[in-house]
Amino acid sequence: MGCCTGRCSLIFLCTVQLMVAFERQVFDFLGYQWAPILANFFHIIVVILGLFGTIQYRPRYIVVYAVWTALWVAWNVFLICFYLEVGGLSKESDLLTFNISAHHSWWSEHGPGCVRREMPPSGMRNAETHSYVSVMGCLLEYQYIEVLHSGFQILLSLLGFVYACYVVSSITEEEDSFDFIGGFDPFPLYHVNEKPSHLLLKPMYQST
């Protein structure tokens, strides 16, 4: 019963993680955040692997998922530090885009209550001139939205790590107990077949 409860909880957590990861991937694509896009891609693959291992009783896959959740927590802690500009980090840098483009979080211009206005530079009417974008009236700054996303990811990952360790230990205990009662022991079958052959040979000695 305990293993079943742990497995059901882990399956539910993996399903929620997949939904949240897909949602985050969409917004990272809209903001051209290449580093988070790559991290989300690996996260989705490993969560699917952990979900498969949980359903099919494959503890090795669950261990891979548990190790990844620890790395995923570290990545989201870095994102929180990045957007809160901890330790000399700057949210205005192009670190998350690999310095390929100057794009930033999609929420920086489309957050709740934000009013986006484009103002072309004075005296520049060229079609290739980039407009200056002004964002005002945001109810919640975009860095705090990203921090909330990362915080929720950390919470799910910590729960997933705990349940993954519990499920792996439960599956291992069940396998050990099955081995102890002779579930994989071929010798009982050998002894059953050995006795009739001995009885068949006994009358032959008596007749001589």
Secondary structure, 3 states (H helix, E strand, C coil): CHHHHHHHHHHHHHHHHHHHHHHHHHHHHHCCCHHHHHHHHHHHHHHHHHHHHHHCCCHHHHHHHHHHHHHHHHHHHHHHHHHCCCCCCCCCCCHHHCCCCCCCCCHHHHCCCCEEEEECCCCCCCCCCCCEEEEECCCCCHHHHHHHHHHHHHHHHHHHHHHHHHHHHHHHHHHHHHHHCCCCCCHHHHHHHHHHHHHHHHHHHHHC
